[in-house]
Amino acid sequence: MKRLFSVLILGSALLVFGFCKKTKDQVNEATEFTIDYSTTLPVPSSSISANVPVEFTTPDIPTTSTTRFASEKTTKELIDEIKLTKFNISTSTGNLDFLKSISISIQATGLPGMAVASKTLIPTGQTTISADLSEVNIKDYIFKDNIQFKVSVTINTALGSDKELKLEQSIKVKGKKI
């Protein structure tokens, strides 16, 4: 009987301390959320030759990170990692058959460019493609007020008309709540 009583007390104590740990973990709760960005990139037909890479830079894209961090009850000091989870390239006119390859770097004031995505095998007939992501931590870039993407494109054949690419990105933010 004493043995049963001892086991019950020990089990109760473990249960209580287990709940305390869970409460402590909830105080230091991790947070994950997604931020989406979108921009367009004009590709003038007059500046591109077939099989020769050409670089274009997007206009500034506001990161809105400070506002978003506040709404998610966190701060940049509590962010551990920010990674791209999606980088789609599309066109509203025709398809992307003119693209042979594309590579993308992220830029921000005071930081060196960092390769974040590319696509070398572009299927024919597609109006949207998903770039292959580099899996790099881009948190220092997202902490800035604005980012830009430097896009290097190589085309298969000369363009008959100007094109406009739509670039859509999603990033996943991981950190802790305040």
N, CA, C and O of each residue as an XYZ file, in Angstrom:
712
protein
N       0.824     -1.183      0.000
C       0.000      0.000      0.000
C       0.875      1.256      0.000
O       0.591      2.220     -0.711
N       1.961      1.233      0.819
C       2.871      2.374      0.857
C       3.502      2.603     -0.518
O       3.694      3.733     -0.967
N       3.810      1.493     -1.155
C       4.434      1.585     -2.480
C       3.469      2.239     -3.477
O       3.888      3.099     -4.252
N       2.212      1.859     -3.473
C       1.199      2.432     -4.349
C       1.021      3.919     -4.054
O       0.922      4.733     -4.972
N       0.982      4.263     -2.776
C       0.839      5.655     -2.361
C       2.045      6.479     -2.834
O       1.876      7.605     -3.303
N       3.246      5.931     -2.715
C       4.470      6.619     -3.156
C       4.459      6.837     -4.663
O       4.858      7.897     -5.147
N       4.002      5.831     -5.401
C       3.927      5.943     -6.857
C       2.921      7.026     -7.254
O       3.186      7.805     -8.169
N       1.769      7.084     -6.573
C       0.767      8.107     -6.861
C       1.294      9.512     -6.571
O       1.055     10.433     -7.351
N       2.001      9.681     -5.472
C       2.565     11.000     -5.134
C       3.618     11.390     -6.160
O       3.638     12.532     -6.620
N       4.484     10.466     -6.522
C       5.524     10.749     -7.515
C       4.897     11.088     -8.867
O       5.331     12.031     -9.529
N       3.891     10.337     -9.278
C       3.196     10.614    -10.538
C       2.525     11.972    -10.524
O       2.573     12.697    -11.518
N       1.896     12.329     -9.404
C       1.252     13.646     -9.282
C       2.271     14.768     -9.374
O       2.034     15.781    -10.033
N       3.400     14.585     -8.715
C       4.446     15.611     -8.744
C       4.970     15.810    -10.171
O       5.158     16.944    -10.612
N       5.199     14.727    -10.877
C       5.676     14.831    -12.261
C       4.649     15.521    -13.145
O       5.006     16.317    -14.014
N       3.395     15.224    -12.929
C       2.321     15.839    -13.696
C       2.267     17.343    -13.451
O       2.144     18.120    -14.399
N       2.356     17.761    -12.194
C       2.324     19.187    -11.846
C       3.517     19.910    -12.440
O       3.364     20.977    -13.035
N       4.717     19.335    -12.283
C       5.901     19.990    -12.833
C       5.879     20.011    -14.353
O       6.407     20.944    -14.959
N       5.287     19.014    -14.979
C       5.129     18.998    -16.431
C       4.263     20.146    -16.904
O       4.581     20.772    -17.915
N       3.162     20.448    -16.194
C       2.305     21.575    -16.548
C       3.025     22.891    -16.337
O       2.823     23.827    -17.111
N       3.859     22.992    -15.315
C       4.614     24.225    -15.080
C       5.576     24.490    -16.238
O       5.725     25.631    -16.676
N       6.222     23.441    -16.729
C       7.129     23.613    -17.857
C       6.360     24.074    -19.082
O       6.833     24.939    -19.819
N       5.183     23.513    -19.309
C       4.383     23.917    -20.455
C       3.996     25.389    -20.348
O       4.026     26.111    -21.345
N       3.638     25.833    -19.167
C       3.290     27.241    -18.957
C       4.509     28.121    -19.232
O       4.380     29.166    -19.870
N       5.687     27.714    -18.762
C       6.907     28.475    -19.019
C       7.186     28.540    -20.520
O       7.569     29.590    -21.037
N       6.995     27.419    -21.218
C       7.199     27.399    -22.666
C       6.228     28.338    -23.364
O       6.592     28.981    -24.348
N       5.004     28.424    -22.871
C       4.030     29.312    -23.487
C       4.429     30.767    -23.301
O       4.169     31.590    -24.179
N       5.062     31.108    -22.168
C       5.528     32.477    -21.949
C       6.597     32.836    -22.978
O       6.608     33.950    -23.503
N       7.488     31.902    -23.262
C       8.551     32.103    -24.252
C       8.105     31.571    -25.617
O       8.907     31.004    -26.359
N       6.843     31.753    -25.939
C       6.219     31.176    -27.119
C       6.925     31.581    -28.413
O       7.250     32.746    -28.642
N       7.140     30.587    -29.225
C       7.695     30.839    -30.549
C       6.590     31.374    -31.449
O       5.408     31.095    -31.250
N       7.000     32.136    -32.425
C       6.035     32.645    -33.390
C       6.564     32.398    -34.788
O       7.762     32.507    -35.049
N       5.665     32.071    -35.663
C       5.975     31.925    -37.085
C       4.850     32.586    -37.857
O       3.673     32.399    -37.549
N       5.222     33.354    -38.856
C       4.221     33.978    -39.714
C       4.827     34.227    -41.080
O       6.043     34.176    -41.262
N       3.952     34.499    -42.034
C       4.354     34.696    -43.423
C       4.087     36.138    -43.833
O       3.078     36.727    -43.445
N       4.992     36.697    -44.615
C       4.805     38.011    -45.222
C       4.918     37.820    -46.735
O       5.833     37.154    -47.219
N       3.983     38.410    -47.470
C       3.986     38.310    -48.923
C       4.384     39.640    -49.549
O       3.998     40.706    -49.070
N       5.154     39.561    -50.618
C       5.565     40.735    -51.384
C       5.267     40.477    -52.855
O       5.169     39.330    -53.291
N       5.127     41.554    -53.605
C       4.884     41.438    -55.042
C       5.395     42.695    -55.726
O       5.270     43.798    -55.194
N       5.966     42.523    -56.899
C       6.426     43.658    -57.691
C       6.435     43.243    -59.158
O       6.348     42.059    -59.483
N       6.542     44.222    -60.022
C       6.658     43.932    -61.449
C       8.023     44.386    -61.944
O       8.653     45.277    -61.374
N       8.453     43.755    -63.006
C       9.755     44.054    -63.581
C       9.610     44.159    -65.092
O       9.362     43.155    -65.759
N       9.763     45.374    -65.644
C       9.697     45.505    -67.103
C      10.969     44.944    -67.742
O      12.079     45.171    -67.260
N      10.780     44.215    -68.825
C      11.901     43.662    -69.584
C      11.785     44.214    -71.002
O      11.031     43.684    -71.818
N      12.533     45.284    -71.295
C      12.437     45.904    -72.627
C      13.096     45.027    -73.689
O      14.204     44.524    -73.502
N      12.405     44.857    -74.784
C      12.908     43.995    -75.861
C      14.172     44.552    -76.497
O      14.991     43.788    -77.008
N      14.343     45.870    -76.476
C      15.489     46.487    -77.150
C      16.811     46.258    -76.429
O      17.868     46.443    -77.032
N      16.790     45.866    -75.173
C      18.043     45.759    -74.425
C      18.523     44.323    -74.234
O      19.480     44.090    -73.496
N      17.880     43.365    -74.883
C      18.237     41.967    -74.655
C      18.587     41.275    -75.962
O      17.896     41.400    -76.974
N      19.695     40.537    -75.895
C      20.080     39.668    -77.005
C      19.953     38.226    -76.537
O      20.122     37.931    -75.354
N      19.657     37.343    -77.459
C      19.523     35.924    -77.118
C      20.828     35.382    -76.558
O      21.913     35.713    -77.037
N      20.705     34.543    -75.534
C      21.812     33.825    -74.899
C      22.833     34.716    -74.203
O      23.942     34.268    -73.910
N      22.481     35.963    -73.935
C      23.373     36.875    -73.214
C      22.650     37.338    -71.944
O      21.595     37.967    -72.036
N      23.197     37.037    -70.763
C      22.524     37.446    -69.520
C      22.447     38.975    -69.407
O      23.410     39.679    -69.711
N      21.304     39.467    -68.972
C      21.094     40.895    -68.739
C      20.494     41.048    -67.345
O      19.624     40.275    -66.943
N      20.970     42.055    -66.614
C      20.483     42.285    -65.251
C      19.522     43.458    -65.198
O      19.721     44.485    -65.847
N      18.482     43.278    -64.411
C      17.501     44.323    -64.133
C      17.295     44.363    -62.624
O      17.429     43.350    -61.939
N      16.969     45.545    -62.119
C      16.707     45.699    -60.691
C      15.288     46.195    -60.499
O      14.846     47.130    -61.167
N      14.579     45.557    -59.577
C      13.207     45.958    -59.292
C      13.201     47.313    -58.593
O      14.214     47.722    -58.025
N      12.090     47.998    -58.630
C      11.966     49.197    -57.794
C      12.033     48.787    -56.315
O      11.918     47.608    -55.981
N      12.219     49.774    -55.446
C      12.206     49.494    -54.009
C      10.895     48.831    -53.615
O       9.821     49.229    -54.066
N      10.999     47.819    -52.769
C       9.834     47.135    -52.219
C       9.840     47.387    -50.718
O      10.750     46.919    -50.033
N       8.853     48.112    -50.176
C       8.810     48.341    -48.723
C       8.632     47.008    -47.989
O       7.762     46.209    -48.337
N       9.463     46.781    -46.973
C       9.377     45.521    -46.236
C       8.245     45.536    -45.209
O       7.715     44.477    -44.872
N       7.870     46.687    -44.716
C       6.844     46.843    -43.666
C       7.113     45.929    -42.468
O       6.190     45.550    -41.748
N       8.378     45.582    -42.265
C       8.711     44.611    -41.222
C       8.418     45.130    -39.819
O       7.876     44.391    -38.997
N       8.757     46.363    -39.530
C       8.532     46.900    -38.181
C       7.052     46.840    -37.819
O       6.697     46.412    -36.721
N       6.203     47.261    -38.725
C       4.757     47.231    -38.491
C       4.264     45.799    -38.339
O       3.466     45.503    -37.450
N       4.735     44.920    -39.198
C       4.282     43.528    -39.145
C       4.773     42.834    -37.884
O       4.035     42.061    -37.274
N       6.018     43.106    -37.489
C       6.534     42.504    -36.258
C       5.684     42.944    -35.070
O       5.352     42.129    -34.209
N       5.331     44.226    -35.019
C       4.503     44.739    -33.920
C       3.140     44.047    -33.902
O       2.644     43.690    -32.834
N       2.535     43.857    -35.066
C       1.220     43.209    -35.106
C       1.297     41.734    -34.708
O       0.302     41.158    -34.267
N       2.466     41.125    -34.862
C       2.666     39.726    -34.471
C       3.244     39.618    -33.054
O       3.591     38.528    -32.601
N       3.343     40.758    -32.360
C       3.839     40.819    -30.976
C       5.275     40.298    -30.840
O       5.587     39.473    -29.981
N       6.131     40.817    -31.726
C       7.548     40.480    -31.666
C       8.342     41.710    -32.099
O       7.762     42.728    -32.478
N       9.655     41.614    -32.043
C      10.555     42.681    -32.496
C      11.683     42.043    -33.289
O      11.863     40.826    -33.254
N      12.440     42.862    -34.001
C      13.525     42.300    -34.809
C      14.575     41.617    -33.938
O      15.243     40.691    -34.396
N      14.732     42.060    -32.689
C      15.697     41.425    -31.789
C      15.297     39.992    -31.429
O      16.146     39.188    -31.044
N      14.013     39.674    -31.554
C      13.517     38.340    -31.205
C      13.361     37.420    -32.417
O      12.922     36.278    -32.278
N      13.718     37.912    -33.593
C      13.602     37.114    -34.817
C      14.871     36.281    -34.995
O      15.983     36.807    -34.951
N      14.689     34.981    -35.195
C      15.816     34.070    -35.397
C      16.149     33.880    -36.871
O      17.316     33.813    -37.257
N      15.093     33.794    -37.694
C      15.321     33.405    -39.078
C      14.196     33.923    -39.970
O      13.028     33.931    -39.583
N      14.576     34.352    -41.167
C      13.607     34.706    -42.198
C      14.102     34.088    -43.503
O      15.212     34.363    -43.960
N      13.250     33.245    -44.090
C      13.623     32.575    -45.334
C      12.509     32.694    -46.355
O      11.327     32.727    -46.012
N      12.907     32.759    -47.609
C      11.930     32.701    -48.696
C      11.287     31.326    -48.734
O      11.975     30.312    -48.615
N       9.985     31.287    -48.897
C       9.281     30.016    -49.062
C       8.669     29.919    -50.461
O       8.265     28.841    -50.897
N       8.606     31.058    -51.160
C       8.041     31.069    -52.509
C       8.648     32.233    -53.280
O       8.798     33.332    -52.746
N       8.989     31.988    -54.521
C       9.374     33.046    -55.446
C       8.826     32.645    -56.810
O       9.433     31.854    -57.533
N       7.669     33.203    -57.148
C       7.021     32.897    -58.422
C       7.263     34.015    -59.424
O       7.286     35.194    -59.073
N       7.440     33.623    -60.663
C       7.626     34.559    -61.769
C       6.512     34.271    -62.770
O       6.297     33.123    -63.159
N       5.807     35.319    -63.181
C       4.714     35.106    -64.132
C       4.648     36.272    -65.112
O       5.282     37.310    -64.925
N       3.871     36.067    -66.145
C       3.597     37.110    -67.116
C       2.114     37.061    -67.461
O       1.515     35.987    -67.529
N       1.537     38.221    -67.676
C       0.110     38.259    -68.004
C      -0.120     38.224    -69.514
O      -1.249     38.037    -69.969
N       0.945     38.404    -70.285
C       0.812     38.367    -71.745
C       1.660     37.231    -72.297
O       2.883     37.246    -72.158
N       1.037     36.270    -72.905
C       1.772     35.148    -73.482
C       2.271     34.196    -72.418
O       1.656     34.039    -71.363
N       3.398     33.560    -72.709
C       3.978     32.627    -71.754
C       5.443     32.978    -71.526
O       5.946     33.970    -72.055
N       6.109     32.162    -70.744
C       7.506     32.429    -70.383
C       8.494     31.662    -71.268
O       9.647     31.472    -70.882
N       8.061     31.229    -72.427
C       8.936     30.460    -73.317
C      10.184     31.231    -73.738
O      11.191     30.620    -74.097
N      10.137     32.537    -73.700
C      11.307     33.337    -74.089
C      12.443     33.234    -73.088
O      13.586     33.545    -73.422
N      12.149     32.798    -71.850
C      13.186     32.703    -70.814
C      13.989     31.413    -70.947
O      13.430     30.321    -71.049
N      15.299     31.562    -70.944
C      16.182     30.398    -70.911
C      16.571     30.101    -69.463
O      16.581     28.946    -69.040
N      16.890     31.156    -68.709
C      17.226     31.006    -67.292
C      17.012     32.341    -66.596
O      16.948     33.397    -67.226
N      16.904     32.255    -65.266
C      16.719     33.455    -64.457
C      17.390     33.212    -63.103
O      17.272     32.132    -62.525
N      18.088     34.225    -62.612
C      18.667     34.137    -61.267
C      18.369     35.443    -60.537
O      18.358     36.519    -61.135
N      18.127     35.325    -59.236
C      17.645     36.459    -58.452
C      18.486     36.621    -57.192
O      18.769     35.658    -56.480
N      18.877     37.869    -56.937
C      19.578     38.229    -55.708
C      18.761     39.283    -54.985
O      18.073     40.090    -55.608
N      18.846     39.266    -53.654
C      18.191     40.291    -52.848
C      19.224     41.356    -52.512
O      20.399     41.054    -52.305
N      18.769     42.616    -52.460
C      19.646     43.743    -52.134
C      18.937     44.642    -51.133
O      17.709     44.715    -51.103
N      19.726     45.323    -50.318
C      19.214     46.346    -49.407
C      20.370     47.284    -49.083
O      21.536     46.896    -49.157
N      20.047     48.491    -48.731
C      21.053     49.504    -48.436
C      22.015     49.015    -47.358
O      21.604     48.569    -46.287
N      23.317     49.113    -47.673
C      24.347     48.753    -46.702
C      24.661     47.271    -46.622
O      25.511     46.867    -45.829
N      23.997     46.454    -47.423
C      24.245     45.010    -47.402
C      24.661     44.536    -48.791
O      24.199     45.082    -49.793
N      25.532     43.524    -48.863
C      25.909     42.983    -50.174
C      24.744     42.187    -50.759
O      23.893     41.691    -50.020
N      24.708     42.069    -52.075
C      23.690     41.240    -52.709
C      23.851     39.784    -52.301
O      24.966     39.310    -52.083
N      22.720     39.074    -52.199
C      22.754     37.666    -51.818
C      21.838     36.880    -52.755
O      20.667     37.222    -52.919
N      22.378     35.822    -53.371
C      21.580     34.981    -54.258
C      20.487     34.277    -53.458
O      20.763     33.649    -52.436
N      19.232     34.388    -53.933
C      18.116     33.794    -53.206
C      17.316     32.787    -54.024
O      16.653     31.923    -53.452
N      17.365     32.883    -55.355
C      16.547     31.980    -56.172
C      17.077     31.936    -57.596
O      17.781     32.842    -58.043
N      16.724     30.864    -58.300
C      17.096     30.740    -59.708
C      16.192     29.697    -60.368
O      15.492     28.937    -59.699
N      16.230     29.688    -61.675
C      15.514     28.665    -62.442
C      16.259     28.516    -63.756
O      16.396     29.475    -64.516
N      16.743     27.295    -64.021
C      17.490     27.072    -65.251
C      16.732     26.206    -66.248
O      16.973     26.306    -67.451
N      15.837     25.373    -65.782
C      15.031     24.556    -66.682
C      13.602     25.077    -66.632
O      12.844     24.763    -65.715
N      13.250     25.872    -67.628
C      11.935     26.504    -67.657
C      11.052     25.731    -68.633
O      11.317     25.710    -69.835
N      10.003     25.097    -68.111
C       9.117     24.304    -68.981
C       8.414     25.180    -70.019
O       8.094     26.336    -69.740
N       8.180     24.655    -71.176
C       7.507     25.421    -72.232
C       6.011     25.542    -71.940
O       5.403     24.687    -71.296
N       5.449     26.638    -72.441
C       4.012     26.858    -72.329
C       3.530     27.384    -71.000
O       2.323     27.537    -70.810
N       4.422     27.667    -70.076
C       4.030     28.111    -68.739
C       3.864     29.626    -68.678
O       4.639     30.365    -69.285
N       2.855     30.084    -67.948
C       2.695     31.515    -67.685
C       3.200     31.873    -66.293
O       3.392     33.046    -65.975
N       3.416     30.846    -65.461
C       3.959     31.034    -64.112
C       4.939     29.912    -63.815
O       4.689     28.748    -64.127
N       6.069     30.285    -63.202
C       7.038     29.281    -62.754
C       7.432     29.594    -61.323
O       7.360     30.740    -60.879
N       7.846     28.566    -60.613
C       8.372     28.720    -59.259
C       9.883     28.591    -59.323
O      10.410     27.596    -59.823
N      10.571     29.591    -58.821
C      12.028     29.549    -58.812
C      12.511     28.575    -57.736
O      11.819     28.324    -56.750
N      13.694     28.043    -57.946
C      14.332     27.176    -56.954
C      14.999     28.076    -55.927
O      15.785     28.954    -56.286
N      14.690     27.862    -54.644
C      15.145     28.754    -53.581
C      16.498     28.334    -53.022
O      16.835     27.150    -53.016
N      17.268     29.310    -52.553
C      18.613     29.066    -52.029
C      18.645     28.694    -50.548
O      19.698     28.298    -50.048
N      17.530     28.808    -49.834
C      17.457     28.446    -48.410
C      18.409     29.264    -47.532
O      18.970     28.736    -46.571
N      18.594     30.538    -47.852
C      19.454     31.398    -47.047
C      18.606     32.248    -46.102
O      17.443     32.540    -46.379
N      19.211     32.638    -44.984
C      18.536     33.478    -44.001
C      18.659     34.942    -44.447
O      19.765     35.477    -44.526
N      17.527     35.583    -44.736
C      17.536     36.954    -45.269
C      17.036     37.974    -44.242
O      16.580     39.055    -44.615
N      17.118     37.636    -42.953
C      16.526     38.517    -41.949
C      17.136     39.914    -41.964
O      16.403     40.887    -41.787
N      18.440     40.057    -42.165
C      19.051     41.390    -42.171
C      18.488     42.268    -43.287
O      18.414     43.487    -43.140
N      18.095     41.656    -44.393
C      17.507     42.404    -45.512
C      16.088     42.851    -45.174
O      15.700     43.980    -45.474
N      15.322     41.970    -44.553
C      13.932     42.280    -44.219
C      13.858     43.295    -43.085
O      12.850     43.989    -42.956
N      14.888     43.399    -42.269
C      14.924     44.415    -41.209
C      15.050     45.828    -41.789
O      14.711     46.804    -41.119
N      15.527     45.939    -43.008
C      15.661     47.242    -43.662
C      14.286     47.755    -44.085
O      13.327     46.986    -44.135
N      14.186     49.051    -44.392
C      12.911     49.633    -44.812
C      12.480     49.153    -46.194
O      11.290     48.977    -46.454
N      13.469     48.940    -47.090
C      13.172     48.535    -48.470
C      14.149     47.458    -48.913
O      15.291     47.390    -48.459
N      13.658     46.623    -49.814
C      14.521     45.648    -50.477
C      14.347     45.822    -51.977
O      13.395     46.449    -52.442
N      15.275     45.261    -52.714
C      15.177     45.186    -54.169
C      15.643     43.793    -54.577
O      16.368     43.124    -53.841
N      15.220     43.375    -55.750
C      15.723     42.137    -56.323
C      16.467     42.462    -57.603
O      15.953     43.153    -58.482
N      17.693     41.949    -57.692
C      18.453     42.045    -58.935
C      18.175     40.750    -59.683
O      18.444     39.658    -59.182
N      17.634     40.885    -60.886
C      17.198     39.738    -61.665
C      18.053     39.658    -62.929
O      18.104     40.600    -63.721
N      18.709     38.537    -63.100
C      19.504     38.293    -64.295
C      18.741     37.301    -65.170
O      18.459     36.178    -64.753
N      18.413     37.727    -66.377
C      17.663     36.861    -67.291
C      18.500     36.569    -68.531
O      19.246     37.418    -69.019
N      18.354     35.370    -69.013
C      18.907     34.972    -70.303
C      17.715     34.471    -71.115
O      16.927     33.651    -70.643
N      17.597     34.973    -72.339
C      16.455     34.581    -73.165
C      16.905     33.636    -74.274
O      18.080     33.589    -74.640
N      15.940     32.888    -74.797
C      16.208     31.931    -75.879
C      16.312     32.599    -77.234
O      17.200     32.284    -78.026
N      15.404     33.521    -77.496
C      15.341     34.188    -78.796
C      15.077     35.668    -78.568
O      14.638     36.073    -77.492
N      15.341     36.454    -79.568
C      15.107     37.891    -79.461
C      13.625     38.145    -79.176
O      12.751     37.464    -79.712
N      13.361     39.130    -78.328
C      11.980     39.479    -77.986
C      11.390     40.380    -79.054
O      12.034     41.327    -79.505
N      10.171     40.087    -79.454
C       9.482     40.909    -80.443
C       8.835     42.132    -79.819
O       8.576     43.127    -80.495
N       8.576     42.043    -78.506
C       7.945     43.170    -77.810
C       8.400     43.166    -76.358
O       8.925     42.176    -75.849
N       8.182     44.306    -75.709
C       8.530     44.409    -74.289
C       7.699     43.415    -73.485
O       6.560     43.109    -73.838
N       8.280     42.921    -72.409
C       7.596     41.983    -71.507
C       7.564     42.594    -70.109
O       8.373     43.459    -69.773
N       6.632     42.135    -69.321
C       6.583     42.535    -67.915
C       6.447     41.273    -67.083
O       5.514     40.489    -67.260
N       7.395     41.092    -66.169
C       7.363     39.939    -65.281
C       6.771     40.364    -63.940
O       7.093     41.429    -63.414
N       5.917     39.530    -63.408
C       5.392     39.748    -62.060
C       6.152     38.813    -61.136
O       6.214     37.606    -61.368
N       6.731     39.384    -60.085
C       7.515     38.617    -59.123
C       6.750     38.589    -57.807
O       6.469     39.638    -57.229
N       6.414     37.401    -57.334
C       5.687     37.255    -56.077
C       6.511     36.406    -55.116
O       6.958     35.309    -55.450
N       6.699     36.947    -53.909
C       7.509     36.267    -52.917
C       6.720     36.086    -51.630
O       5.869     36.905    -51.280
N       7.020     35.001    -50.937
C       6.532     34.779    -49.577
C       7.735     34.458    -48.726
O       8.619     33.702    -49.128
N       7.756     35.046    -47.538
C       8.828     34.744    -46.598
C       8.221     34.212    -45.310
O       7.122     34.604    -44.918
N       8.941     33.328    -44.665
C       8.502     32.788    -43.370
C       9.424     33.368    -42.305
O      10.649     33.278    -42.395
N       8.799     33.965    -41.296
C       9.525     34.588    -40.189
C       9.396     33.670    -38.980
O       8.297     33.251    -38.619
N      10.538     33.361    -38.356
C      10.551     32.543    -37.138
C      11.239     33.339    -36.035
O      12.318     33.898    -36.228
N      10.595     33.376    -34.886
C      11.174     34.078    -33.746
C      10.394     33.796    -32.483
O       9.737     32.765    -32.346
N      10.484     34.737    -31.568
C       9.773     34.604    -30.297
C       8.880     35.827    -30.105
O       9.146     36.908    -30.629
N       7.830     35.622    -29.349
C       6.932     36.731    -29.027
C       7.492     37.524    -27.854
O       8.293     37.022    -27.066
N       7.052     38.770    -27.760
C       7.484     39.652    -26.662
C       6.969     39.089    -25.352
O       7.212     39.668    -24.293
